Amino acid sequence: MLPGMNPRKLLTLLLAPALALVARASTTPTAKVGVYDSRVVAYAHFFQPAHQEPLQRLIADAKAAKAAGDMARFRELEKQIVADQRAMHLQVFSTAPIAETLAAMPERVAEVEREAGVARLVSKWDEEALRGVAAADRVDVTELLVRDCVLNEKQRQTMQEIAAQPPLPLAKAREMDAAGKL
């Protein structure tokens, strides 16, 4: 203790910064988190030009390689097409992450975060990332993410049907995929 210092005053001086932090933390609003149904977002994105145009080029290239008799090139492209289809099935029918989908639309993600007033976006199926985020701090942004997607009526109906069903557990979906049943 400092000579001539009142012990109570010393304690107050030492604790003041910690008390200020506690007071500030208790009045700071919790950051909201935007949650989305990754299956719905993946399905809607599949039909958008950003996904369809490269996929259609890949299919056309595969057909051209096959027609030209370049079977090595055809098999290489066919593997890419099948891999894309398998990844899409895991995303649409299960809970596989859709990081590439979100990365393909950075402006839309930023706009949704601003519009919804959320700090970040997390799949509603990502229990690990949502651990510690109270239900009151979760804002469903699925509709905002797909709002501007150009879809026909049948595709919108399918999107609603997907959302109404629980997803396949990812491990089960991977088993079915490996067996060629997804």
N, CA, C and O atoms as a DFTB+ gen file, in Angstrom:
728 C
 N C O
     1  1       0.844      -1.165       0.000
     2  2       0.000       0.000       0.000
     3  2       0.892       1.231       0.000
     4  3       1.986       1.229       0.564
     5  1       0.404       2.273      -0.641
     6  2       1.144       3.523      -0.685
     7  2       1.037       4.223       0.667
     8  3      -0.019       4.209       1.298
     9  1       2.127       4.828       1.103
    10  2       2.069       5.505       2.396
    11  2       1.033       6.632       2.384
    12  3       0.972       7.428       1.446
    13  1       0.232       6.683       3.431
    14  2      -0.753       7.732       3.606
    15  2      -2.009       7.540       2.770
    16  3      -2.882       8.408       2.793
    17  1      -2.142       6.429       2.024
    18  2      -3.314       6.208       1.183
    19  2      -4.352       5.416       1.966
    20  3      -4.035       4.413       2.606
    21  1      -5.541       5.862       1.908
    22  2      -6.667       5.179       2.522
    23  2      -6.884       3.854       1.779
    24  3      -6.970       3.865       0.551
    25  1      -6.978       2.700       2.485
    26  2      -7.155       1.402       1.818
    27  2      -8.407       1.359       0.942
    28  3      -8.390       0.745      -0.126
    29  1      -9.475       1.991       1.373
    30  2     -10.717       1.997       0.595
    31  2     -10.511       2.760      -0.711
    32  3     -10.981       2.328      -1.764
    33  1      -9.812       3.887      -0.645
    34  2      -9.544       4.693      -1.832
    35  2      -8.642       3.925      -2.796
    36  3      -8.857       3.970      -4.007
    37  1      -7.638       3.221      -2.276
    38  2      -6.751       2.424      -3.102
    39  2      -7.539       1.330      -3.825
    40  3      -7.346       1.106      -5.020
    41  1      -8.415       0.662      -3.105
    42  2      -9.236      -0.396      -3.697
    43  2     -10.121       0.177      -4.805
    44  3     -10.273      -0.435      -5.863
    45  1     -10.695       1.337      -4.562
    46  2     -11.538       1.986      -5.565
    47  2     -10.725       2.314      -6.813
    48  3     -11.191       2.098      -7.932
    49  1      -9.523       2.831      -6.630
    50  2      -8.670       3.160      -7.771
    51  2      -8.283       1.921      -8.570
    52  3      -8.241       1.955      -9.800
    53  1      -8.007       0.850      -7.880
    54  2      -7.593      -0.381      -8.557
    55  2      -8.759      -1.041      -9.297
    56  3      -8.569      -1.613     -10.371
    57  1      -9.939      -0.965      -8.738
    58  2     -11.087      -1.638      -9.339
    59  2     -11.827      -0.798     -10.371
    60  3     -12.612      -1.346     -11.145
    61  1     -11.606       0.493     -10.407
    62  2     -12.345       1.385     -11.300
    63  2     -12.287       0.948     -12.768
    64  3     -13.334       0.909     -13.414
    65  1     -11.124       0.619     -13.324
    66  2     -11.097       0.203     -14.739
    67  2     -11.909      -1.072     -14.985
    68  3     -12.619      -1.172     -15.986
    69  1     -11.807      -2.026     -14.095
    70  2     -12.554      -3.277     -14.259
    71  2     -14.051      -3.015     -14.161
    72  3     -14.822      -3.573     -14.942
    73  1     -14.474      -2.185     -13.226
    74  2     -15.893      -1.875     -13.082
    75  2     -16.419      -1.141     -14.311
    76  3     -17.554      -1.365     -14.730
    77  1     -15.605      -0.273     -14.884
    78  2     -16.015       0.444     -16.097
    79  2     -16.220      -0.529     -17.253
    80  3     -17.170      -0.389     -18.023
    81  1     -15.333      -1.515     -17.378
    82  2     -15.479      -2.519     -18.437
    83  2     -16.744      -3.334     -18.247
    84  3     -17.465      -3.588     -19.212
    85  1     -17.024      -3.745     -17.026
    86  2     -18.230      -4.523     -16.747
    87  2     -19.463      -3.694     -17.070
    88  3     -20.408      -4.203     -17.673
    89  1     -19.469      -2.440     -16.682
    90  2     -20.615      -1.573     -16.948
    91  2     -20.815      -1.386     -18.449
    92  3     -21.943      -1.436     -18.940
    93  1     -19.724      -1.173     -19.174
    94  2     -19.807      -0.995     -20.621
    95  2     -20.293      -2.267     -21.295
    96  3     -21.127      -2.210     -22.199
    97  1     -19.780      -3.415     -20.865
    98  2     -20.177      -4.694     -21.464
    99  2     -21.650      -4.973     -21.227
   100  3     -22.319      -5.531     -22.097
   101  1     -22.161      -4.599     -20.077
   102  2     -23.559      -4.901     -19.788
   103  2     -24.511      -3.989     -20.553
   104  3     -25.694      -4.308     -20.670
   105  1     -24.031      -2.865     -21.074
   106  2     -24.890      -1.964     -21.830
   107  2     -24.649      -2.059     -23.336
   108  3     -25.397      -1.473     -24.118
   109  1     -23.609      -2.794     -23.752
   110  2     -23.323      -2.953     -25.173
   111  2     -24.285      -3.982     -25.752
   112  3     -24.358      -5.100     -25.242
   113  1     -25.025      -3.636     -26.805
   114  2     -25.955      -4.605     -27.372
   115  2     -25.203      -5.783     -27.988
   116  3     -24.113      -5.624     -28.538
   117  1     -25.795      -6.943     -27.887
   118  2     -25.209      -8.144     -28.465
   119  2     -25.349      -8.058     -29.984
   120  3     -26.393      -7.653     -30.495
   121  1     -24.305      -8.436     -30.690
   122  2     -24.340      -8.415     -32.146
   123  2     -25.336      -9.446     -32.646
   124  3     -25.345     -10.593     -32.199
   125  1     -26.159      -9.026     -33.563
   126  2     -27.134      -9.930     -34.181
   127  2     -26.412     -10.762     -35.241
   128  3     -25.447     -10.313     -35.859
   129  1     -26.903     -11.976     -35.432
   130  2     -26.331     -12.894     -36.418
   131  2     -27.424     -13.256     -37.408
   132  3     -28.523     -13.649     -37.016
   133  1     -27.121     -13.123     -38.685
   134  2     -28.062     -13.522     -39.724
   135  2     -27.940     -15.012     -39.964
   136  3     -26.854     -15.507     -40.268
   137  1     -29.044     -15.732     -39.832
   138  2     -29.044     -17.172     -40.096
   139  2     -29.835     -17.432     -41.376
   140  3     -30.791     -16.720     -41.687
   141  1     -29.425     -18.451     -42.102
   142  2     -30.078     -18.762     -43.370
   143  2     -30.148     -20.274     -43.541
   144  3     -29.343     -21.023     -42.987
   145  1     -31.133     -20.698     -44.323
   146  2     -31.251     -22.107     -44.682
   147  2     -30.351     -22.313     -45.899
   148  3     -30.690     -21.904     -47.009
   149  1     -29.225     -22.937     -45.682
   150  2     -28.227     -23.109     -46.743
   151  2     -28.782     -23.899     -47.922
   152  3     -28.363     -23.691     -49.061
   153  1     -29.717     -24.798     -47.658
   154  2     -30.305     -25.603     -48.739
   155  2     -31.059     -24.720     -49.718
   156  3     -30.940     -24.881     -50.933
   157  1     -31.832     -23.791     -49.187
   158  2     -32.634     -22.889     -50.014
   159  2     -31.729     -21.958     -50.819
   160  3     -31.960     -21.737     -52.008
   161  1     -30.715     -21.424     -50.181
   162  2     -29.799     -20.512     -50.858
   163  2     -29.038     -21.256     -51.959
   164  3     -28.872     -20.726     -53.058
   165  1     -28.579     -22.465     -51.680
   166  2     -27.857     -23.250     -52.693
   167  2     -28.764     -23.570     -53.879
   168  3     -28.346     -23.468     -55.032
   169  1     -30.007     -23.959     -53.591
   170  2     -30.952     -24.287     -54.656
   171  2     -31.199     -23.067     -55.550
   172  3     -31.129     -23.169     -56.774
   173  1     -31.485     -21.928     -54.945
   174  2     -31.762     -20.716     -55.715
   175  2     -30.538     -20.299     -56.532
   176  3     -30.662     -19.908     -57.692
   177  1     -29.359     -20.387     -55.921
   178  2     -28.131     -19.983     -56.617
   179  2     -27.847     -20.879     -57.824
   180  3     -27.303     -20.415     -58.826
   181  1     -28.211     -22.145     -57.733
   182  2     -27.965     -23.084     -58.823
   183  2     -28.541     -22.573     -60.139
   184  3     -27.943     -22.778     -61.195
   185  1     -29.697     -21.908     -60.088
   186  2     -30.374     -21.478     -61.305
   187  2     -29.959     -20.088     -61.785
   188  3     -30.462     -19.607     -62.800
   189  1     -29.057     -19.453     -61.073
   190  2     -28.641     -18.103     -61.440
   191  2     -27.549     -18.149     -62.507
   192  3     -26.779     -19.108     -62.575
   193  1     -27.488     -17.111     -63.336
   194  2     -26.468     -17.078     -64.398
   195  2     -25.044     -17.278     -63.881
   196  3     -24.220     -17.881     -64.568
   197  1     -24.746     -16.783     -62.687
   198  2     -23.388     -16.932     -62.142
   199  2     -23.002     -18.399     -61.978
   200  3     -21.818     -18.735     -62.006
   201  1     -23.983     -19.262     -61.810
   202  2     -23.699     -20.699     -61.703
   203  2     -23.971     -21.399     -63.037
   204  3     -23.184     -22.241     -63.469
   205  1     -25.072     -21.056     -63.680
   206  2     -25.481     -21.762     -64.893
   207  2     -24.546     -21.532     -66.078
   208  3     -24.263     -22.466     -66.828
   209  1     -24.066     -20.309     -66.255
   210  2     -23.229     -20.034     -67.427
   211  2     -21.940     -20.861     -67.437
   212  3     -21.632     -21.472     -68.460
   213  1     -21.176     -20.906     -66.340
   214  2     -19.975     -21.756     -66.365
   215  2     -20.329     -23.242     -66.478
   216  3     -19.615     -24.004     -67.129
   217  1     -21.429     -23.648     -65.845
   218  2     -21.838     -25.053     -65.931
   219  2     -22.204     -25.423     -67.364
   220  3     -21.821     -26.489     -67.845
   221  1     -22.937     -24.557     -68.045
   222  2     -23.324     -24.837     -69.433
   223  2     -22.107     -24.856     -70.357
   224  3     -22.057     -25.646     -71.300
   225  1     -21.127     -23.990     -70.091
   226  2     -19.879     -24.018     -70.880
   227  2     -19.147     -25.339     -70.663
   228  3     -18.628     -25.932     -71.609
   229  1     -19.111     -25.791     -69.422
   230  2     -18.450     -27.046     -69.086
   231  2     -19.134     -28.222     -69.800
   232  3     -18.465     -29.098     -70.349
   233  1     -20.464     -28.229     -69.786
   234  2     -21.218     -29.282     -70.477
   235  2     -20.968     -29.228     -71.979
   236  3     -20.769     -30.264     -72.613
   237  1     -20.979     -28.027     -72.549
   238  2     -20.726     -27.879     -73.990
   239  2     -19.310     -28.340     -74.340
   240  3     -19.103     -28.997     -75.360
   241  1     -18.342     -27.997     -73.497
   242  2     -16.961     -28.437     -73.729
   243  2     -16.851     -29.957     -73.663
   244  3     -16.121     -30.568     -74.444
   245  1     -17.573     -30.556     -72.737
   246  2     -17.551     -32.025     -72.610
   247  2     -18.153     -32.675     -73.855
   248  3     -17.612     -33.649     -74.378
   249  1     -19.262     -32.136     -74.319
   250  2     -19.898     -32.671     -75.535
   251  2     -18.966     -32.527     -76.738
   252  3     -18.846     -33.438     -77.557
   253  1     -18.316     -31.382     -76.829
   254  2     -17.402     -31.138     -77.949
   255  2     -16.211     -32.093     -77.888
   256  3     -15.780     -32.617     -78.915
   257  1     -15.685     -32.316     -76.698
   258  2     -14.552     -33.239     -76.558
   259  2     -14.963     -34.657     -76.960
   260  3     -14.213     -35.361     -77.636
   261  1     -16.148     -35.062     -76.540
   262  2     -16.640     -36.402     -76.885
   263  2     -16.851     -36.512     -78.397
   264  3     -16.467     -37.507     -79.010
   265  1     -17.458     -35.493     -78.988
   266  2     -17.698     -35.497     -80.436
   267  2     -16.387     -35.523     -81.220
   268  3     -16.324     -36.102     -82.304
   269  1     -15.346     -34.901     -80.680
   270  2     -14.040     -34.866     -81.344
   271  2     -13.229     -36.135     -81.064
   272  3     -12.132     -36.313     -81.595
   273  1     -13.780     -37.007     -80.231
   274  2     -13.081     -38.243     -79.911
   275  2     -11.997     -38.081     -78.853
   276  3     -11.206     -38.999     -78.632
   277  1     -11.953     -36.933     -78.201
   278  2     -10.964     -36.688     -77.140
   279  2     -11.535     -37.199     -75.817
   280  3     -12.020     -36.431     -74.986
   281  1     -11.461     -38.518     -75.652
   282  2     -12.103     -39.146     -74.496
   283  2     -11.410     -38.804     -73.181
   284  3     -12.063     -38.774     -72.138
   285  1     -10.112     -38.548     -73.203
   286  2      -9.420     -38.161     -71.970
   287  2      -9.968     -36.814     -71.484
   288  3     -10.273     -36.647     -70.303
   289  1     -10.085     -35.862     -72.408
   290  2     -10.641     -34.544     -72.048
   291  2     -12.103     -34.686     -71.627
   292  3     -12.532     -34.053     -70.662
   293  1     -12.871     -35.511     -72.342
   294  2     -14.275     -35.731     -71.997
   295  2     -14.398     -36.271     -70.576
   296  3     -15.211     -35.770     -69.799
   297  1     -13.607     -37.285     -70.220
   298  2     -13.678     -37.876     -68.874
   299  2     -13.291     -36.861     -67.797
   300  3     -13.883     -36.830     -66.718
   301  1     -12.294     -36.033     -68.102
   302  2     -11.868     -34.991     -67.159
   303  2     -13.025     -34.005     -66.895
   304  3     -13.318     -33.671     -65.747
   305  1     -13.663     -33.555     -67.962
   306  2     -14.773     -32.605     -67.825
   307  2     -15.982     -33.277     -67.167
   308  3     -16.680     -32.670     -66.355
   309  1     -16.210     -34.518     -67.526
   310  2     -17.327     -35.267     -66.923
   311  2     -17.137     -35.386     -65.408
   312  3     -18.102     -35.270     -64.653
   313  1     -15.906     -35.615     -64.965
   314  2     -15.616     -35.672     -63.525
   315  2     -15.973     -34.361     -62.843
   316  3     -16.544     -34.358     -61.753
   317  1     -15.634     -33.243     -63.485
   318  2     -15.953     -31.931     -62.923
   319  2     -17.464     -31.723     -62.821
   320  3     -17.964     -31.212     -61.818
   321  1     -18.178     -32.123     -63.862
   322  2     -19.639     -31.964     -63.876
   323  2     -20.274     -32.818     -62.775
   324  3     -21.152     -32.355     -62.046
   325  1     -19.824     -34.054     -62.666
   326  2     -20.355     -34.962     -61.637
   327  2     -20.020     -34.442     -60.238
   328  3     -20.860     -34.498     -59.340
   329  1     -18.806     -33.941     -60.050
   330  2     -18.407     -33.400     -58.741
   331  2     -19.284     -32.205     -58.372
   332  3     -19.699     -32.068     -57.221
   333  1     -19.565     -31.342     -59.344
   334  2     -20.442     -30.193     -59.099
   335  2     -21.844     -30.661     -58.706
   336  3     -22.453     -30.127     -57.779
   337  1     -22.340     -31.655     -59.420
   338  2     -23.672     -32.183     -59.124
   339  2     -23.725     -32.818     -57.738
   340  3     -24.686     -32.611     -56.996
   341  1     -22.716     -33.578     -57.390
   342  2     -22.684     -34.221     -56.069
   343  2     -22.620     -33.189     -54.952
   344  3     -23.316     -33.311     -53.945
   345  1     -21.776     -32.163     -55.135
   346  2     -21.675     -31.106     -54.129
   347  2     -23.019     -30.391     -53.989
   348  3     -23.462     -30.100     -52.878
   349  1     -23.659     -30.112     -55.114
   350  2     -24.957     -29.427     -55.082
   351  2     -25.994     -30.273     -54.357
   352  3     -26.780     -29.743     -53.571
   353  1     -26.011     -31.560     -54.603
   354  2     -26.975     -32.438     -53.917
   355  2     -26.755     -32.432     -52.406
   356  3     -27.716     -32.389     -51.638
   357  1     -25.500     -32.475     -51.983
   358  2     -25.223     -32.433     -50.537
   359  2     -25.666     -31.103     -49.931
   360  3     -26.111     -31.056     -48.785
   361  1     -25.543     -30.031     -50.700
   362  2     -25.951     -28.723     -50.197
   363  2     -27.468     -28.557     -50.185
   364  3     -28.016     -27.970     -49.252
   365  1     -28.146     -29.061     -51.198
   366  2     -29.593     -28.861     -51.309
   367  2     -30.393     -29.850     -50.459
   368  3     -31.450     -29.498     -49.935
   369  1     -29.909     -31.060     -50.322
   370  2     -30.676     -32.061     -49.583
   371  2     -30.180     -32.267     -48.160
   372  3     -30.840     -32.932     -47.361
   373  1     -29.022     -31.701     -47.838
   374  2     -28.453     -31.878     -46.512
   375  2     -27.944     -30.528     -46.006
   376  3     -28.484     -29.476     -46.349
   377  1     -26.919     -30.580     -45.203
   378  2     -26.435     -29.356     -44.555
   379  2     -24.991     -29.011     -44.920
   380  3     -24.304     -28.323     -44.165
   381  1     -24.537     -29.487     -46.074
   382  2     -23.169     -29.174     -46.503
   383  2     -23.004     -27.662     -46.613
   384  3     -23.923     -26.973     -47.056
   385  1     -21.852     -27.141     -46.216
   386  2     -21.614     -25.694     -46.276
   387  2     -21.701     -25.152     -47.699
   388  3     -21.454     -25.870     -48.668
   389  1     -22.052     -23.883     -47.805
   390  2     -22.190     -23.235     -49.120
   391  2     -21.256     -22.030     -49.238
   392  3     -21.631     -20.994     -49.787
   393  1     -20.055     -22.175     -48.725
   394  2     -19.092     -21.056     -48.736
   395  2     -18.857     -20.515     -50.145
   396  3     -18.778     -19.301     -50.332
   397  1     -18.744     -21.401     -51.137
   398  2     -18.494     -20.955     -52.513
   399  2     -19.675     -20.148     -53.040
   400  3     -19.494     -19.173     -53.770
   401  1     -20.868     -20.555     -52.671
   402  2     -22.070     -19.842     -53.114
   403  2     -22.068     -18.424     -52.562
   404  3     -22.293     -17.464     -53.299
   405  1     -21.815     -18.295     -51.267
   406  2     -21.788     -16.965     -50.657
   407  2     -20.628     -16.128     -51.205
   408  3     -20.757     -14.916     -51.383
   409  1     -19.504     -16.782     -51.469
   410  2     -18.351     -16.063     -52.021
   411  2     -18.648     -15.543     -53.427
   412  3     -18.047     -14.563     -53.867
   413  1     -19.569     -16.197     -54.128
   414  2     -19.925     -15.774     -55.482
   415  2     -20.853     -14.566     -55.483
   416  3     -21.113     -13.987     -56.537
   417  1     -21.355     -14.180     -54.307
   418  2     -22.261     -13.025     -54.250
   419  2     -21.912     -12.086     -53.089
   420  3     -22.744     -11.843     -52.214
   421  1     -20.685     -11.563     -53.083
   422  2     -20.250     -10.730     -51.956
   423  2     -21.071      -9.456     -51.774
   424  3     -21.315      -9.029     -50.646
   425  1     -21.498      -8.848     -52.884
   426  2     -22.292      -7.620     -52.760
   427  2     -23.634      -7.913     -52.107
   428  3     -24.109      -7.143     -51.273
   429  1     -24.241      -9.031     -52.490
   430  2     -25.548      -9.401     -51.923
   431  2     -25.406      -9.700     -50.439
   432  3     -26.247      -9.283     -49.643
   433  1     -24.362     -10.411     -50.059
   434  2     -24.132     -10.735     -48.645
   435  2     -23.972      -9.448     -47.844
   436  3     -24.578      -9.302     -46.782
   437  1     -23.163      -8.516     -48.342
   438  2     -22.955      -7.248     -47.634
   439  2     -24.263      -6.470     -47.524
   440  3     -24.549      -5.877     -46.484
   441  1     -25.052      -6.471     -48.590
   442  2     -26.340      -5.773     -48.577
   443  2     -27.291      -6.395     -47.554
   444  3     -27.981      -5.676     -46.831
   445  1     -27.329      -7.708     -47.492
   446  2     -28.196      -8.401     -46.532
   447  2     -27.747      -8.100     -45.106
   448  3     -28.578      -7.857     -44.230
   449  1     -26.457      -8.116     -44.874
   450  2     -25.952      -7.802     -43.531
   451  2     -26.370      -6.394     -43.108
   452  3     -26.787      -6.174     -41.971
   453  1     -26.254      -5.450     -44.034
   454  2     -26.658      -4.071     -43.720
   455  2     -28.163      -3.978     -43.494
   456  3     -28.618      -3.405     -42.504
   457  1     -28.932      -4.548     -44.421
   458  2     -30.392      -4.447     -44.351
   459  2     -30.947      -5.116     -43.103
   460  3     -31.871      -4.597     -42.477
   461  1     -30.389      -6.264     -42.738
   462  2     -30.883      -7.004     -41.574
   463  2     -30.254      -6.526     -40.273
   464  3     -30.725      -6.874     -39.190
   465  1     -29.198      -5.734     -40.372
   466  2     -28.523      -5.248     -39.172
   467  2     -27.803      -6.348     -38.418
   468  3     -27.837      -6.404     -37.189
   469  1     -27.144      -7.232     -39.178
   470  2     -26.430      -8.348     -38.567
   471  2     -24.932      -8.204     -38.798
   472  3     -24.490      -7.586     -39.766
   473  1     -24.168      -8.785     -37.892
   474  2     -22.711      -8.692     -37.972
   475  2     -22.112      -9.720     -38.918
   476  3     -21.048      -9.499     -39.497
   477  1     -22.804     -10.851     -39.070
   478  2     -22.288     -11.924     -39.924
   479  2     -23.431     -12.853     -40.290
   480  3     -24.520     -12.773     -39.721
   481  1     -23.170     -13.739     -41.252
   482  2     -24.154     -14.729     -41.678
   483  2     -23.653     -16.116     -41.325
   484  3     -22.469     -16.420     -41.470
   485  1     -24.577     -16.959     -40.855
   486  2     -24.242     -18.328     -40.463
   487  2     -25.393     -19.238     -40.880
   488  3     -26.561     -18.896     -40.697
   489  1     -25.060     -20.383     -41.433
   490  2     -26.096     -21.357     -41.766
   491  2     -26.829     -21.771     -40.499
   492  3     -26.212     -21.978     -39.455
   493  1     -28.130     -21.888     -40.594
   494  2     -28.912     -22.294     -39.425
   495  2     -28.591     -23.718     -39.000
   496  3     -28.980     -24.143     -37.912
   497  1     -27.889     -24.455     -39.842
   498  2     -27.514     -25.837     -39.526
   499  2     -26.133     -25.921     -38.883
   500  3     -25.724     -26.995     -38.444
   501  1     -25.416     -24.813     -38.821
   502  2     -24.058     -24.807     -38.274
   503  2     -24.106     -24.590     -36.761
   504  3     -23.927     -23.479     -36.263
   505  1     -24.351     -25.681     -36.058
   506  2     -24.517     -25.611     -34.603
   507  2     -23.275     -25.081     -33.904
   508  3     -23.382     -24.347     -32.921
   509  1     -22.116     -25.439     -34.393
   510  2     -20.858     -24.987     -33.788
   511  2     -20.740     -23.463     -33.857
   512  3     -20.427     -22.815     -32.858
   513  1     -20.989     -22.897     -35.034
   514  2     -20.871     -21.446     -35.195
   515  2     -21.958     -20.693     -34.438
   516  3     -21.780     -19.527     -34.086
   517  1     -23.077     -21.353     -34.190
   518  2     -24.177     -20.694     -33.484
   519  2     -24.161     -20.937     -31.979
   520  3     -24.990     -20.398     -31.246
   521  1     -23.218     -21.747     -31.528
   522  2     -23.113     -21.992     -30.090
   523  2     -22.866     -20.662     -29.386
   524  3     -21.962     -19.913     -29.758
   525  1     -23.647     -20.382     -28.399
   526  2     -23.492     -19.147     -27.641
   527  2     -24.265     -17.966     -28.214
   528  3     -24.278     -16.892     -27.612
   529  1     -24.906     -18.140     -29.358
   530  2     -25.723     -17.069     -29.930
   531  2     -27.174     -17.339     -29.526
   532  3     -27.781     -18.315     -29.965
   533  1     -27.711     -16.472     -28.696
   534  2     -29.081     -16.650     -28.212
   535  2     -30.073     -16.571     -29.369
   536  3     -29.840     -15.881     -30.361
   537  1     -31.174     -17.285     -29.223
   538  2     -32.219     -17.269     -30.257
   539  2     -32.677     -15.837     -30.549
   540  3     -32.979     -15.504     -31.695
   541  1     -32.726     -15.016     -29.545
   542  2     -33.159     -13.618     -29.717
   543  2     -32.178     -12.812     -30.555
   544  3     -32.545     -11.765     -31.088
   545  1     -30.938     -13.277     -30.682
   546  2     -29.914     -12.565     -31.447
   547  2     -29.746     -13.126     -32.855
   548  3     -28.822     -12.744     -33.573
   549  1     -30.640     -14.034     -33.250
   550  2     -30.597     -14.632     -34.580
   551  2     -31.706     -14.029     -35.441
   552  3     -32.863     -13.951     -35.027
   553  1     -31.330     -13.609     -36.631
   554  2     -32.281     -13.017     -37.570
   555  2     -32.266     -13.871     -38.827
   556  3     -31.216     -14.038     -39.445
   557  1     -33.427     -14.420     -39.218
   558  2     -33.481     -15.254     -40.415
   559  2     -33.374     -14.357     -41.654
   560  3     -34.219     -13.490     -41.877
   561  1     -32.342     -14.574     -42.441
   562  2     -32.089     -13.760     -43.628
   563  2     -32.208     -14.564     -44.919
   564  3     -31.786     -14.106     -45.981
   565  1     -32.778     -15.757     -44.828
   566  2     -32.896     -16.620     -46.006
   567  2     -33.603     -15.899     -47.144
   568  3     -33.099     -15.858     -48.266
   569  1     -34.765     -15.334     -46.858
   570  2     -35.536     -14.651     -47.899
   571  2     -34.771     -13.470     -48.492
   572  3     -34.843     -13.218     -49.695
   573  1     -34.044     -12.753     -47.649
   574  2     -33.260     -11.624     -48.164
   575  2     -32.169     -12.101     -49.119
   576  3     -31.893     -11.449     -50.127
   577  1     -31.552     -13.232     -48.802
   578  2     -30.476     -13.745     -49.660
   579  2     -30.984     -14.177     -51.028
   580  3     -30.279     -14.024     -52.025
   581  1     -32.196     -14.713     -51.088
   582  2     -32.712     -15.245     -52.359
   583  2     -33.717     -14.318     -53.025
   584  3     -34.210     -14.621     -54.112
   585  1     -34.025     -13.206     -52.397
   586  2     -35.071     -12.297     -52.872
   587  2     -34.882     -11.895     -54.330
   588  3     -35.851     -11.874     -55.089
   589  1     -33.674     -11.582     -54.731
   590  2     -33.432     -11.094     -56.088
   591  2     -33.086     -12.197     -57.088
   592  3     -32.767     -11.908     -58.242
   593  1     -33.145     -13.436     -56.660
   594  2     -32.862     -14.543     -57.581
   595  2     -33.994     -14.664     -58.595
   596  3     -35.173     -14.589     -58.249
   597  1     -33.612     -14.850     -59.838
   598  2     -34.601     -15.017     -60.894
   599  2     -34.949     -16.504     -60.952
   600  3     -34.144     -17.337     -61.369
   601  1     -36.166     -16.807     -60.523
   602  2     -36.653     -18.185     -60.495
   603  2     -38.060     -18.216     -61.065
   604  3     -38.814     -17.251     -60.937
   605  1     -38.410     -19.333     -61.697
   606  2     -39.778     -19.458     -62.163
   607  2     -40.667     -19.950     -61.004
   608  3     -40.175     -20.249     -59.916
   609  1     -41.945     -20.024     -61.254
   610  2     -42.891     -20.386     -60.194
   611  2     -42.617     -21.791     -59.650
   612  3     -42.690     -22.014     -58.441
   613  1     -42.305     -22.730     -60.534
   614  2     -42.027     -24.103     -60.089
   615  2     -40.782     -24.134     -59.195
   616  3     -40.768     -24.825     -58.176
   617  1     -39.748     -23.395     -59.570
   618  2     -38.526     -23.349     -58.765
   619  2     -38.791     -22.712     -57.406
   620  3     -38.261     -23.169     -56.393
   621  1     -39.609     -21.659     -57.375
   622  2     -39.965     -21.034     -56.083
   623  2     -40.753     -22.007     -55.213
   624  3     -40.545     -22.071     -54.001
   625  1     -41.649     -22.758     -55.827
   626  2     -42.424     -23.761     -55.086
   627  2     -41.497     -24.836     -54.522
   628  3     -41.637     -25.238     -53.367
   629  1     -40.559     -25.296     -55.331
   630  2     -39.601     -26.307     -54.867
   631  2     -38.773     -25.755     -53.720
   632  3     -38.482     -26.469     -52.760
   633  1     -38.393     -24.486     -53.815
   634  2     -37.632     -23.852     -52.750
   635  2     -38.420     -23.880     -51.437
   636  3     -37.855     -24.156     -50.379
   637  1     -39.710     -23.598     -51.504
   638  2     -40.558     -23.637     -50.310
   639  2     -40.669     -25.062     -49.764
   640  3     -40.673     -25.263     -48.549
   641  1     -40.759     -26.039     -50.650
   642  2     -40.845     -27.437     -50.222
   643  2     -39.555     -27.873     -49.530
   644  3     -39.591     -28.593     -48.533
   645  1     -38.434     -27.438     -50.057
   646  2     -37.137     -27.753     -49.431
   647  2     -37.105     -27.183     -48.019
   648  3     -36.725     -27.869     -47.071
   649  1     -37.508     -25.922     -47.890
   650  2     -37.485     -25.258     -46.583
   651  2     -38.419     -25.925     -45.580
   652  3     -38.158     -25.900     -44.377
   653  1     -39.503     -26.520     -46.064
   654  2     -40.489     -27.135     -45.170
   655  2     -40.051     -28.497     -44.637
   656  3     -40.619     -29.001     -43.668
   657  1     -39.050     -29.086     -45.266
   658  2     -38.585     -30.418     -44.869
   659  2     -37.304     -30.322     -44.053
   660  3     -36.474     -29.448     -44.302
   661  1     -37.137     -31.213     -43.079
   662  2     -35.845     -31.225     -42.375
   663  2     -34.760     -31.759     -43.305
   664  3     -35.040     -32.589     -44.170
   665  1     -33.531     -31.291     -43.135
   666  2     -32.456     -31.775     -44.002
   667  2     -32.033     -33.186     -43.622
   668  3     -32.207     -33.626     -42.486
   669  1     -31.482     -33.873     -44.591
   670  2     -30.848     -35.151     -44.284
   671  2     -29.608     -34.861     -43.441
   672  3     -28.893     -33.897     -43.715
   673  1     -29.344     -35.668     -42.434
   674  2     -28.064     -35.486     -41.721
   675  2     -26.927     -35.629     -42.733
   676  3     -26.986     -36.481     -43.620
   677  1     -25.906     -34.806     -42.603
   678  2     -24.829     -34.765     -43.589
   679  2     -24.142     -36.119     -43.743
   680  3     -23.824     -36.520     -44.862
   681  1     -23.909     -36.823     -42.650
   682  2     -23.258     -38.139     -42.739
   683  2     -24.120     -39.110     -43.554
   684  3     -23.599     -39.871     -44.369
   685  1     -25.434     -39.081     -43.333
   686  2     -26.354     -39.953     -44.069
   687  2     -26.365     -39.570     -45.553
   688  3     -26.360     -40.438     -46.426
   689  1     -26.380     -38.273     -45.827
   690  2     -26.376     -37.814     -47.218
   691  2     -25.095     -38.249     -47.927
   692  3     -25.125     -38.636     -49.095
   693  1     -23.981     -38.184     -47.217
   694  2     -22.715     -38.620     -47.827
   695  2     -22.732     -40.123     -48.109
   696  3     -22.229     -40.565     -49.142
   697  1     -23.307     -40.908     -47.198
   698  2     -23.448     -42.351     -47.429
   699  2     -24.297     -42.605     -48.668
   700  3     -23.936     -43.408     -49.528
   701  1     -25.429     -41.911     -48.750
   702  2     -26.317     -42.087     -49.902
   703  2     -25.619     -41.655     -51.184
   704  3     -25.768     -42.307     -52.218
   705  1     -24.867     -40.577     -51.131
   706  2     -24.137     -40.090     -52.301
   707  2     -23.107     -41.118     -52.751
   708  3     -22.978     -41.394     -53.944
   709  1     -22.382     -41.679     -51.804
   710  2     -21.361     -42.680     -52.120
   711  2     -21.991     -43.915     -52.757
   712  3     -21.374     -44.583     -53.587
   713  1     -23.232     -44.210     -52.356
   714  2     -23.942     -45.368     -52.912
   715  2     -24.682     -45.016     -54.186
   716  3     -25.335     -45.874     -54.780
   717  1     -24.591     -43.759     -54.618
   718  2     -25.272     -43.327     -55.832
   719  2     -26.765     -43.184     -55.641
   720  3     -27.518     -43.324     -56.605
   721  1     -27.222     -42.910     -54.424
   722  2     -28.648     -42.840     -54.135
   723  2     -29.128     -41.464     -53.693
   724  3     -30.217     -41.340     -53.131
   725  1     -28.338     -40.440     -53.937
   726  2     -28.755     -39.090     -53.538
   727  2     -29.051     -38.269     -54.759
   728  3     -29.419     -37.100     -54.642
